[in-house]
Amino acid sequence: MENRDKVVVLLAGGRIVQRHEEHEQPELTPEELYALLPDELRPHVVFQKWSFQPVSNYTLRMCGDIMNMAYGFIHDEGARGVVITCGIQALSELAYFADLTWELNPPVIFTGSIFNAGSPSSETSVRLTQSIRAAMSGACAGKGALICIQDAIYAPADVLRISNFNRAGLLAFPESPLGVFSQPSGGYISLRFPRHRKVMKIHQPLSRNIPILSAALGDTDVILRALLDKRFEELDGFIVSGLGDGDVPSVWVPLLRKILRSDIPVVLTSRYPDGFVQATESYEGSASQLLEMGMISAGMLSPYQARIKLAVGLASGLKGDELAEYVSGK
């Protein structure tokens, strides 16, 4: 098999493997990509094209399809590891989804760039080289899904996107990188293991209808009421991104109770990048009251991570207390 003992680079789009030309974004050919790699790596790499769609068009089911392909490359074809390129806008979310479901020992590594291939600031060569070296090193084995960005390897749970134009537009916290590269094209140096993660097996189709509603100063109930007046019973779940500790406007409370009475899981998060849900005060709309009502605490998860984790939990067949414990990390 052509993929045995090779690193498969799955091209799922992203500027890192696309040139910018007037009115179009043509992708680089495998021949062009091979030419960007060091000579010693080329015999160990296979490029495999997937659908070049903007990540804004991805569904969670498509994320599952990507991971099934990656699984097949390793489990069925004997690949040494998989590198996946995609648009950086949602790279951390796709990698986080993968990390919740990746059970194989060889790594799957995600990478991307805010710059197009061939641009003066292009990072295509260095990012692909680093990702492939990390996949080949053996030091990334058993660490789940990973992100190669900014000359380092990160756990998806530790990566946050904060800018759409700055090269340093991804931050890792609260943890340090899992590993770094000795120089831009040098070898990989492992620093630590990621935190423990629970790998889930998906038995059902991934849920599509899990919206996120974020609270803001002076918010009214117009969006929630419009949702309840239409077809809220079609929701698979609901994510509430609250102020501070997870607080919401008091006018939301009766509407959230109505959703909860319909046995739709509702997860409470903090809208702040470095925030977490805390039941510290008790008043109408406080996190304490919402959790007592039956909402699930997402702990330190971002709203986007909570949405993905809820979808994975539901697709794994979890319900009730088991689902709540999985999402909250207890």
N, C-alpha and C positions, 0 to 999 in steps of 0.2 A: 504494500500500500504506500502511495506517495507521501502520506502524512506521518508514517511511522517514524518515531524519534525526531520529528521536526517540530518547530514552533509554528503553529498556524496563526497567521495574522488575518483576522476576519474584518474585512473592510465594510463597516456599517455606516460609512459616511463621515462627515465632519470636515472642517476646513483643513485639518492636518493632512488629508489625502485628496484635497480638491484645489485646483487653481482658480483664481478669480479672473474672469474675462467678462467683457461687456455682455450683459443680458444672460449669462450662464455661469455655471460652476462645474466645469468638466473635471472628472476624477482622474487621478494619475493611473497609468497602466501599471501592471505588475513589473514590466521591464523598467519603467521609470523609478519605481519604488526600490527594486533590487539595486539600481545604480546609486541609491542614496545610502546603502548599507556598507559597512566595512567588508572588505573582501572575505575575511574569515567567517563572517556570519551567513553569507548568502547561501551556502550549501545546506544550511540548517533551517531554512525558512521557506514556508509556502504561503502565498497570498491567496485568500479566498474572498471573492466579492459577495456581499449581501445587498439588500435593498438600500440604495442611497437616498433615503428620505430624511427630511428635516426632523429632528427629535420632537418638534412640536406636533408632529403627526403620529408619534409612537403611541400605541396603547399598551396596557400592561400585558395583554396577550402577546403582542409583538415582542415585548421584553422576554417573555417566556419562550418564544420561538428562537430568539437569539441564543438563549442559554441552552436550549435543547440541541442546537447546532454545535455549540462549544462542547457540550457533554459528549456528543457523538464523535467529534474529532479525537477526543482522548480515550473514551471508553471503548469505542468500536474500531477506531483506526489507529490507535496507539501513538497519538501525538504526545509530545513532551510537555506542551503547555499551549495556551491560547492567549493571544493579544487581540483586543477588540478596539477599533477606532470608532469614535462617534462624535456628534456635536457636543461641544463642551457645555452648552446651556443646561443640559440635564445629565451630564456624565456622572455626577456624584449620585444621582437618584437611581440610574440604571445599575451602577456598580453596587449600590446598597441593596437593591433587589437581588442582584446576583449573589451577594454575600450571604443573604438569608437562605438561599436555596442550593448553594454550591457544596456538594458533598465529596468531590473527588480530591485526591491528594495533589496532583499537579495544579499549578495556579492558573487562574484566568485574570488577565491584567488589562485594565481599561486605560486608554490614553486619548488625548485630543489637544487642540490648540486653538487660541483665539485668532491666530494668523493663518492665512491661506498658504498652502504649499507653493513655493516659488516666490513668495513675497520677500522683501528685504529682511524681514524679521522672522522668516520661516523657522519653525522648530521641528519640521517633519523628520529630518535626518536624526537629530539627537533624541527626540522622543521615541521614535521607533527603535533605534539602537538600544536605548536604555531599557525599554520594555522587553525587548527580546533577550537582552543579557540577563535581566532579572528572572525571566521565565526559564532560562537555561541554567541558572546558577545553582538550583537546588535549595537555596536558602529561603525561597518563597513557597516551597512545597508545604502543604498542610495549613496555610494561612488564609485560605478561602479566596474570595475575590479581592483584588487590589487595584489601586489607582497609581499610575506613574505620571507624575506631574512635577515641574519645577525641580528637577534633578534629585528626586526622592520617590520613595514608595510609601503610600499611605493606606490605612484601613478606610474603607468607604464611610464608616460611621464617624470618622474624625475629620471629614472634609466638608467645607462650607464654601459656596460660591458667593462672593461679595461684589464682584465687578464684571462688567461685560466688555471692558476695553483695556484693563490693566493686565500686564503679563503676570503680575503677582495677584491675580484675581481669585485665587483659591487659598483659603486659609485652613490649616489643620489645627483643631483643638478639640477636646482639652489635652490631647496626647501629642507627643513628638512623632516624627516619621518612624516607620518600621525599619527603614533602611535608606541609605544614601549611595551615591555613586562617587567614586574616588576622583573623577574628573568628568566633564560632559560626556565623553565616550568611553569612560573607564569601567572597571569592574564594579559589581554591586557589593556593598558592605551592609550586612544585616545588623540592626541595632537592638531589636526587641521583637517579642511576639505580640499580636493583637490581643485585645480582650476576648474572653470566652464568648462564643456565639452559638446559638442553637440553630442547627440546620433543619429546615422543614421540607417535607415531601409534599408536593402539590398533587392533590387527588381530584380537584374539581376545576372548572374553568375559572380563570382569574376574574375577579369582580371589576366591573367598569365604572359603576356609579357610586363613587366615594368622593364627593366634593369637599372642598375646604372652604370654610367661612371664617374670615379674619375680623376680629373686633377692632374698632377704631374709636377715637374720642368723639363723643356725640352721636354714635351710631343709633339708628332706629331699628325697628323690627321689619322693615319693608321687604327685605330679601327673604328672611325666614318665612314671613307670612305669605309671600308669593309662592314659595316652595310648598308650603303646607296647603295652599289653596289649589294647587295643581296635582302633581303625581308624586308626592313624597314617598308613597309606598313602594316606588320603584328603586329607592335607594338601597344599596347593599350595606352602606355604612356612612358615617358622617364625621368629619374632623372639624373641631372648633378651635381656632387659634386665638387664645384670649390675651387680654392685657396683663402685664406683670406676671403674677403667679398663676394666671389662667382665668382671670375675672372677665365677665361679660356684662353688657348693659342689662339692667334688671328686667327690661321689657322682653328680653330673650327667654327668660326662665319658663314661663308657661308654654311657650312654643317648643322649647327643648324637651319639656316634660311630655308633650304630645308625641314627639318623635320616639322618645324612650319607651312609652307605653305601647308602641307598635313593634317592640322587640328589635329595633334597628340599633346596632351598636354605635354609640357616639363617643368619640375619643377627644379628650381635652388636652391641648398643648399650650405652651407659651409662644407668643409671636416673636419673642426676642431671640436672636441668634445664639446667645449663650445663656438662655433662660431655661427654667424648668418649673413644673407644676408644684405649687406648695399650698397646702390647706392651712394657712396661718390665721385668717380672719373669717368671721361669719357674718355675712349680710346678704341681701338679695342680689344674686348674680356673682357671688364670690366663688372661688375655686372650691372652698370647703363645702358650700351648699351644692354645687354641681356634682361633686363626687358623691355626696350623700344621696343625691337623686339617682345615681346609678351610672353616671358617666365614667369612662375608663381613663385613668391618668396615663399620659404618655411619658411621664417622668421627664428626662432630658432630651427626648426625641424632638426633632424639628417637626413642624406640621407635615412636611413632605415625606420625611422618614416614617412618621406615624401612619400616613396614608398607605404607603407601600407595605409596612409591616401588618396593618390591618387586613389588606388585600391578601397577603400571603397566608395569614392565619385563617382567614375564611376559606381560602382555596385548599387549605390543609385539613379542613373539616372541623376546626375548633369552634366551640360555641360557649356561651355563658362564662362561667368563672375561668375555664381553661383559656378562652380567648383573651379575657381581661388580663390574666397572669402573663400570657405570652407578650401582649402588646406593651404592658407596663414593665416587663423585664423581671418580674418577681419569680 
